[in-house]
Amino acid sequence: MSAAIACSSIKCPVILYGIGPHTRVVKAYLESNGCKIYAAVIEAALWQRTAEPDAVSTKLGLPIYTLEDMSDTLAPGDFQALVSVGYVQMNEVRQRVSNRLLDLGFTFMRLVDKTTWQPLNGLMIAPNTIVLDHVTLHPGVNVGTGVFIGSHAMIGHDVDIGPYAWIGAGCLLSGNVRIGERAFLGIGAKVASAVRIGDGAYIGAGAVVTKDVIAGQILLAAEGRNSAVSALRFAALEAQLTHMRKEGD
């Protein structure tokens, strides 16, 4: 699971799961790193709700298949997959879709941008992981499957990042930090040495974390303290507020 595997060494073309802006960004990085991308895939129920599907396909620059129908065209042995959906509340989706692709027999590649600084050894990066440009990975880092690491993040020595976590652009993780599964760290968040971030925790953009955050908790930079509201409850309140705003328009 060395990070030294470059896109140019991938022997078969790649299929991307996703059709939105995040997928377009990942596609651009893959192409700049020498990868050949064959198609994008999406669940049929989501594709049916997509407005102007032809325009989406044109903008992405790829043919689009549904997961339900692609088995007739995309043989798992001929392609490697990469799940490229992201942002808040999407970590669980990445996990669910990744498990479905595994059940279909697909294997995963990893994207580690060519500008990433990484040691020659002592680094573990699982498949289905995306590491964008100018990220620094120190020795002893362990990155689980399905993780996203944004541009210019700095990951200190012996940091462990659990599966399907999201590390936003410009984050700084000091040495011996532990990030739980499906945790979300917003842009520019900073985590002090040896701090533990629990599964599904939400760390807002610019927050400075100096104490452990238990599973499902939220830390926002504006408050400067842990919130007692769970991540799921926070998401529900956020959705309710968005609905209220739309009704007021």
Contacts in CASP RR format, 6 or more apart in sequence:
PFRMAT RR
TARGET T0000
AUTHOR 0000-0000-0000
METHOD contacts of the structure
MODEL  1
MSAAIACSSIKCPVILYGIGPHTRVVKAYLESNGCKIYAAVIEAALWQRT
AEPDAVSTKLGLPIYTLEDMSDTLAPGDFQALVSVGYVQMNEVRQRVSNR
LLDLGFTFMRLVDKTTWQPLNGLMIAPNTIVLDHVTLHPGVNVGTGVFIG
SHAMIGHDVDIGPYAWIGAGCLLSGNVRIGERAFLGIGAKVASAVRIGDG
AYIGAGAVVTKDVIAGQILLAAEGRNSAVSALRFAALEAQLTHMRKEGD
1 124 0 8 1.000
1 125 0 8 1.000
1 126 0 8 1.000
1 127 0 8 1.000
2 121 0 8 1.000
2 123 0 8 1.000
2 124 0 8 1.000
2 125 0 8 1.000
3 110 0 8 1.000
3 112 0 8 1.000
3 116 0 8 1.000
3 118 0 8 1.000
3 123 0 8 1.000
3 124 0 8 1.000
3 125 0 8 1.000
3 131 0 8 1.000
3 137 0 8 1.000
4 118 0 8 1.000
4 120 0 8 1.000
5 109 0 8 1.000
5 110 0 8 1.000
5 112 0 8 1.000
6 33 0 8 1.000
6 112 0 8 1.000
6 114 0 8 1.000
7 30 0 8 1.000
7 33 0 8 1.000
7 34 0 8 1.000
7 35 0 8 1.000
7 109 0 8 1.000
7 111 0 8 1.000
8 33 0 8 1.000
8 34 0 8 1.000
8 35 0 8 1.000
10 35 0 8 1.000
10 36 0 8 1.000
10 80 0 8 1.000
10 109 0 8 1.000
12 77 0 8 1.000
12 78 0 8 1.000
12 79 0 8 1.000
12 80 0 8 1.000
13 36 0 8 1.000
13 37 0 8 1.000
13 38 0 8 1.000
13 78 0 8 1.000
13 79 0 8 1.000
13 80 0 8 1.000
14 30 0 8 1.000
14 35 0 8 1.000
14 36 0 8 1.000
14 37 0 8 1.000
14 38 0 8 1.000
14 79 0 8 1.000
14 80 0 8 1.000
14 81 0 8 1.000
14 82 0 8 1.000
14 109 0 8 1.000
15 37 0 8 1.000
15 38 0 8 1.000
15 39 0 8 1.000
15 40 0 8 1.000
15 41 0 8 1.000
15 70 0 8 1.000
15 74 0 8 1.000
15 79 0 8 1.000
15 80 0 8 1.000
15 81 0 8 1.000
15 82 0 8 1.000
15 106 0 8 1.000
16 23 0 8 1.000
16 26 0 8 1.000
16 27 0 8 1.000
16 30 0 8 1.000
16 37 0 8 1.000
16 39 0 8 1.000
16 40 0 8 1.000
16 41 0 8 1.000
16 62 0 8 1.000
16 81 0 8 1.000
16 82 0 8 1.000
16 83 0 8 1.000
16 84 0 8 1.000
17 23 0 8 1.000
17 40 0 8 1.000
17 41 0 8 1.000
17 42 0 8 1.000
17 67 0 8 1.000
17 81 0 8 1.000
17 82 0 8 1.000
17 83 0 8 1.000
17 84 0 8 1.000
17 85 0 8 1.000
17 97 0 8 1.000
17 101 0 8 1.000
18 40 0 8 1.000
18 41 0 8 1.000
18 42 0 8 1.000
18 83 0 8 1.000
18 84 0 8 1.000
18 85 0 8 1.000
19 40 0 8 1.000
19 42 0 8 1.000
19 47 0 8 1.000
19 50 0 8 1.000
19 56 0 8 1.000
19 57 0 8 1.000
19 60 0 8 1.000
19 64 0 8 1.000
20 56 0 8 1.000
20 60 0 8 1.000
20 85 0 8 1.000
22 84 0 8 1.000
22 85 0 8 1.000
22 86 0 8 1.000
22 87 0 8 1.000
23 40 0 8 1.000
23 60 0 8 1.000
23 84 0 8 1.000
23 85 0 8 1.000
24 59 0 8 1.000
24 60 0 8 1.000
26 82 0 8 1.000
26 84 0 8 1.000
26 111 0 8 1.000
26 130 0 8 1.000
27 37 0 8 1.000
27 60 0 8 1.000
27 61 0 8 1.000
27 62 0 8 1.000
27 84 0 8 1.000
29 111 0 8 1.000
29 113 0 8 1.000
29 130 0 8 1.000
29 132 0 8 1.000
29 133 0 8 1.000
30 37 0 8 1.000
30 82 0 8 1.000
30 111 0 8 1.000
31 37 0 8 1.000
32 113 0 8 1.000
32 114 0 8 1.000
33 111 0 8 1.000
33 113 0 8 1.000
33 114 0 8 1.000
35 109 0 8 1.000
35 111 0 8 1.000
37 62 0 8 1.000
38 62 0 8 1.000
38 63 0 8 1.000
38 74 0 8 1.000
38 79 0 8 1.000
39 62 0 8 1.000
39 63 0 8 1.000
39 64 0 8 1.000
39 65 0 8 1.000
39 70 0 8 1.000
39 74 0 8 1.000
40 60 0 8 1.000
40 62 0 8 1.000
40 63 0 8 1.000
40 64 0 8 1.000
40 65 0 8 1.000
41 64 0 8 1.000
41 65 0 8 1.000
41 66 0 8 1.000
41 67 0 8 1.000
41 70 0 8 1.000
41 74 0 8 1.000
42 50 0 8 1.000
42 64 0 8 1.000
42 65 0 8 1.000
42 66 0 8 1.000
42 67 0 8 1.000
43 66 0 8 1.000
43 67 0 8 1.000
43 68 0 8 1.000
43 97 0 8 1.000
44 66 0 8 1.000
44 67 0 8 1.000
44 68 0 8 1.000
44 69 0 8 1.000
47 53 0 8 1.000
47 64 0 8 1.000
47 66 0 8 1.000
50 56 0 8 1.000
53 64 0 8 1.000
56 64 0 8 1.000
57 63 0 8 1.000
57 64 0 8 1.000
65 73 0 8 1.000
65 74 0 8 1.000
67 97 0 8 1.000
67 100 0 8 1.000
67 101 0 8 1.000
67 104 0 8 1.000
71 104 0 8 1.000
76 104 0 8 1.000
76 105 0 8 1.000
76 106 0 8 1.000
76 107 0 8 1.000
77 105 0 8 1.000
77 106 0 8 1.000
77 107 0 8 1.000
79 106 0 8 1.000
80 106 0 8 1.000
80 107 0 8 1.000
80 108 0 8 1.000
80 109 0 8 1.000
81 101 0 8 1.000
81 106 0 8 1.000
81 107 0 8 1.000
81 108 0 8 1.000
81 109 0 8 1.000
81 128 0 8 1.000
82 108 0 8 1.000
82 109 0 8 1.000
82 110 0 8 1.000
82 111 0 8 1.000
82 128 0 8 1.000
82 130 0 8 1.000
83 94 0 8 1.000
83 97 0 8 1.000
83 98 0 8 1.000
83 101 0 8 1.000
83 108 0 8 1.000
83 128 0 8 1.000
83 146 0 8 1.000
84 130 0 8 1.000
85 93 0 8 1.000
85 94 0 8 1.000
85 97 0 8 1.000
86 93 0 8 1.000
86 94 0 8 1.000
86 148 0 8 1.000
86 166 0 8 1.000
87 166 0 8 1.000
88 184 0 8 1.000
88 202 0 8 1.000
88 235 0 8 1.000
89 235 0 8 1.000
90 166 0 8 1.000
91 164 0 8 1.000
91 165 0 8 1.000
91 166 0 8 1.000
91 182 0 8 1.000
91 183 0 8 1.000
91 184 0 8 1.000
91 200 0 8 1.000
92 164 0 8 1.000
92 182 0 8 1.000
94 146 0 8 1.000
94 164 0 8 1.000
95 146 0 8 1.000
95 163 0 8 1.000
95 164 0 8 1.000
95 182 0 8 1.000
98 108 0 8 1.000
98 128 0 8 1.000
98 145 0 8 1.000
98 146 0 8 1.000
98 164 0 8 1.000
101 108 0 8 1.000
107 127 0 8 1.000
108 127 0 8 1.000
108 128 0 8 1.000
108 145 0 8 1.000
109 127 0 8 1.000
109 128 0 8 1.000
110 125 0 8 1.000
110 126 0 8 1.000
110 127 0 8 1.000
110 128 0 8 1.000
110 129 0 8 1.000
110 130 0 8 1.000
110 131 0 8 1.000
111 129 0 8 1.000
111 130 0 8 1.000
111 131 0 8 1.000
112 118 0 8 1.000
112 125 0 8 1.000
112 129 0 8 1.000
112 131 0 8 1.000
113 131 0 8 1.000
113 132 0 8 1.000
113 133 0 8 1.000
113 134 0 8 1.000
113 135 0 8 1.000
115 133 0 8 1.000
115 134 0 8 1.000
115 135 0 8 1.000
116 131 0 8 1.000
116 133 0 8 1.000
116 134 0 8 1.000
116 135 0 8 1.000
116 136 0 8 1.000
116 137 0 8 1.000
117 134 0 8 1.000
117 135 0 8 1.000
117 136 0 8 1.000
117 137 0 8 1.000
118 137 0 8 1.000
119 137 0 8 1.000
119 138 0 8 1.000
119 139 0 8 1.000
119 140 0 8 1.000
121 139 0 8 1.000
122 139 0 8 1.000
122 140 0 8 1.000
122 141 0 8 1.000
123 137 0 8 1.000
123 139 0 8 1.000
123 140 0 8 1.000
123 141 0 8 1.000
124 140 0 8 1.000
124 141 0 8 1.000
124 142 0 8 1.000
124 143 0 8 1.000
124 144 0 8 1.000
125 131 0 8 1.000
125 137 0 8 1.000
125 141 0 8 1.000
125 143 0 8 1.000
125 144 0 8 1.000
126 143 0 8 1.000
126 144 0 8 1.000
126 145 0 8 1.000
126 146 0 8 1.000
126 147 0 8 1.000
126 163 0 8 1.000
127 145 0 8 1.000
128 145 0 8 1.000
128 146 0 8 1.000
129 143 0 8 1.000
129 144 0 8 1.000
129 145 0 8 1.000
129 146 0 8 1.000
129 147 0 8 1.000
129 148 0 8 1.000
129 149 0 8 1.000
130 146 0 8 1.000
130 147 0 8 1.000
130 148 0 8 1.000
130 149 0 8 1.000
130 150 0 8 1.000
131 137 0 8 1.000
131 143 0 8 1.000
131 149 0 8 1.000
131 150 0 8 1.000
132 149 0 8 1.000
132 150 0 8 1.000
132 151 0 8 1.000
132 169 0 8 1.000
133 151 0 8 1.000
133 152 0 8 1.000
134 151 0 8 1.000
134 152 0 8 1.000
135 149 0 8 1.000
135 150 0 8 1.000
135 151 0 8 1.000
135 152 0 8 1.000
135 153 0 8 1.000
135 154 0 8 1.000
135 155 0 8 1.000
136 153 0 8 1.000
136 154 0 8 1.000
136 155 0 8 1.000
136 156 0 8 1.000
137 143 0 8 1.000
137 155 0 8 1.000
137 156 0 8 1.000
138 155 0 8 1.000
138 156 0 8 1.000
138 157 0 8 1.000
138 158 0 8 1.000
138 159 0 8 1.000
138 175 0 8 1.000
139 157 0 8 1.000
139 158 0 8 1.000
140 157 0 8 1.000
140 158 0 8 1.000
140 159 0 8 1.000
141 155 0 8 1.000
141 156 0 8 1.000
141 157 0 8 1.000
141 158 0 8 1.000
141 159 0 8 1.000
141 160 0 8 1.000
141 161 0 8 1.000
142 159 0 8 1.000
142 160 0 8 1.000
142 161 0 8 1.000
143 149 0 8 1.000
143 155 0 8 1.000
143 161 0 8 1.000
143 162 0 8 1.000
144 161 0 8 1.000
144 162 0 8 1.000
144 163 0 8 1.000
144 165 0 8 1.000
145 163 0 8 1.000
145 164 0 8 1.000
146 163 0 8 1.000
146 164 0 8 1.000
147 161 0 8 1.000
147 162 0 8 1.000
147 163 0 8 1.000
147 164 0 8 1.000
147 165 0 8 1.000
147 166 0 8 1.000
147 167 0 8 1.000
148 165 0 8 1.000
148 166 0 8 1.000
148 167 0 8 1.000
148 168 0 8 1.000
149 155 0 8 1.000
149 161 0 8 1.000
149 167 0 8 1.000
149 168 0 8 1.000
149 171 0 8 1.000
150 167 0 8 1.000
150 168 0 8 1.000
150 169 0 8 1.000
150 170 0 8 1.000
150 171 0 8 1.000
151 169 0 8 1.000
151 170 0 8 1.000
152 169 0 8 1.000
152 170 0 8 1.000
153 167 0 8 1.000
153 168 0 8 1.000
153 169 0 8 1.000
153 170 0 8 1.000
153 171 0 8 1.000
153 172 0 8 1.000
153 173 0 8 1.000
154 170 0 8 1.000
154 171 0 8 1.000
154 172 0 8 1.000
154 173 0 8 1.000
155 161 0 8 1.000
155 167 0 8 1.000
155 173 0 8 1.000
156 173 0 8 1.000
156 174 0 8 1.000
156 175 0 8 1.000
156 177 0 8 1.000
157 175 0 8 1.000
157 176 0 8 1.000
158 175 0 8 1.000
158 176 0 8 1.000
159 173 0 8 1.000
159 175 0 8 1.000
159 176 0 8 1.000
159 177 0 8 1.000
159 178 0 8 1.000
159 179 0 8 1.000
160 177 0 8 1.000
160 178 0 8 1.000
160 179 0 8 1.000
161 167 0 8 1.000
161 179 0 8 1.000
161 180 0 8 1.000
162 179 0 8 1.000
162 180 0 8 1.000
162 181 0 8 1.000
162 183 0 8 1.000
163 181 0 8 1.000
163 182 0 8 1.000
164 181 0 8 1.000
164 182 0 8 1.000
165 179 0 8 1.000
165 180 0 8 1.000
165 181 0 8 1.000
165 182 0 8 1.000
165 183 0 8 1.000
165 184 0 8 1.000
165 185 0 8 1.000
166 183 0 8 1.000
166 184 0 8 1.000
166 185 0 8 1.000
166 186 0 8 1.000
167 173 0 8 1.000
167 179 0 8 1.000
167 185 0 8 1.000
168 185 0 8 1.000
168 186 0 8 1.000
168 187 0 8 1.000
168 188 0 8 1.000
168 189 0 8 1.000
169 187 0 8 1.000
169 188 0 8 1.000
170 187 0 8 1.000
170 188 0 8 1.000
171 185 0 8 1.000
171 186 0 8 1.000
171 187 0 8 1.000
171 188 0 8 1.000
171 189 0 8 1.000
171 190 0 8 1.000
171 191 0 8 1.000
172 188 0 8 1.000
172 189 0 8 1.000
172 190 0 8 1.000
172 191 0 8 1.000
173 179 0 8 1.000
173 190 0 8 1.000
173 191 0 8 1.000
174 190 0 8 1.000
174 191 0 8 1.000
174 192 0 8 1.000
174 193 0 8 1.000
174 194 0 8 1.000
174 195 0 8 1.000
175 193 0 8 1.000
175 194 0 8 1.000
176 193 0 8 1.000
176 194 0 8 1.000
177 191 0 8 1.000
177 192 0 8 1.000
177 193 0 8 1.000
177 194 0 8 1.000
177 195 0 8 1.000
177 196 0 8 1.000
177 197 0 8 1.000
178 195 0 8 1.000
178 196 0 8 1.000
178 197 0 8 1.000
178 198 0 8 1.000
179 185 0 8 1.000
179 191 0 8 1.000
179 197 0 8 1.000
179 198 0 8 1.000
180 196 0 8 1.000
180 197 0 8 1.000
180 198 0 8 1.000
180 199 0 8 1.000
180 200 0 8 1.000
180 201 0 8 1.000
180 215 0 8 1.000
181 199 0 8 1.000
181 200 0 8 1.000
182 199 0 8 1.000
182 200 0 8 1.000
183 197 0 8 1.000
183 198 0 8 1.000
183 199 0 8 1.000
183 200 0 8 1.000
183 201 0 8 1.000
183 202 0 8 1.000
183 203 0 8 1.000
184 200 0 8 1.000
184 201 0 8 1.000
184 202 0 8 1.000
184 203 0 8 1.000
184 204 0 8 1.000
185 191 0 8 1.000
185 197 0 8 1.000
185 203 0 8 1.000
185 204 0 8 1.000
186 203 0 8 1.000
186 204 0 8 1.000
186 205 0 8 1.000
186 206 0 8 1.000
186 207 0 8 1.000
187 205 0 8 1.000
187 206 0 8 1.000
188 205 0 8 1.000
188 206 0 8 1.000
189 203 0 8 1.000
189 204 0 8 1.000
189 205 0 8 1.000
189 206 0 8 1.000
189 207 0 8 1.000
189 208 0 8 1.000
189 209 0 8 1.000
190 206 0 8 1.000
190 207 0 8 1.000
190 208 0 8 1.000
190 209 0 8 1.000
191 197 0 8 1.000
191 203 0 8 1.000
191 209 0 8 1.000
192 208 0 8 1.000
192 209 0 8 1.000
192 210 0 8 1.000
195 209 0 8 1.000
195 210 0 8 1.000
195 211 0 8 1.000
195 212 0 8 1.000
195 213 0 8 1.000
196 212 0 8 1.000
196 213 0 8 1.000
197 203 0 8 1.000
197 209 0 8 1.000
197 212 0 8 1.000
197 213 0 8 1.000
198 212 0 8 1.000
198 213 0 8 1.000
198 214 0 8 1.000
198 215 0 8 1.000
198 216 0 8 1.000
198 217 0 8 1.000
199 215 0 8 1.000
199 216 0 8 1.000
200 215 0 8 1.000
200 216 0 8 1.000
200 231 0 8 1.000
201 213 0 8 1.000
201 214 0 8 1.000
201 215 0 8 1.000
201 216 0 8 1.000
201 217 0 8 1.000
201 218 0 8 1.000
201 219 0 8 1.000
201 231 0 8 1.000
202 216 0 8 1.000
202 217 0 8 1.000
202 218 0 8 1.000
202 219 0 8 1.000
202 231 0 8 1.000
202 234 0 8 1.000
203 209 0 8 1.000
203 213 0 8 1.000
203 218 0 8 1.000
203 219 0 8 1.000
204 218 0 8 1.000
204 219 0 8 1.000
204 220 0 8 1.000
204 221 0 8 1.000
205 221 0 8 1.000
206 221 0 8 1.000
207 219 0 8 1.000
207 220 0 8 1.000
207 221 0 8 1.000
207 224 0 8 1.000
208 221 0 8 1.000
208 224 0 8 1.000
209 219 0 8 1.000
211 226 0 8 1.000
213 219 0 8 1.000
213 226 0 8 1.000
216 230 0 8 1.000
216 231 0 8 1.000
216 232 0 8 1.000
217 226 0 8 1.000
217 227 0 8 1.000
217 228 0 8 1.000
217 230 0 8 1.000
217 231 0 8 1.000
218 226 0 8 1.000
218 227 0 8 1.000
218 229 0 8 1.000
218 230 0 8 1.000
218 231 0 8 1.000
218 234 0 8 1.000
219 225 0 8 1.000
219 226 0 8 1.000
219 227 0 8 1.000
220 227 0 8 1.000
227 234 0 8 1.000
229 237 0 8 1.000
END
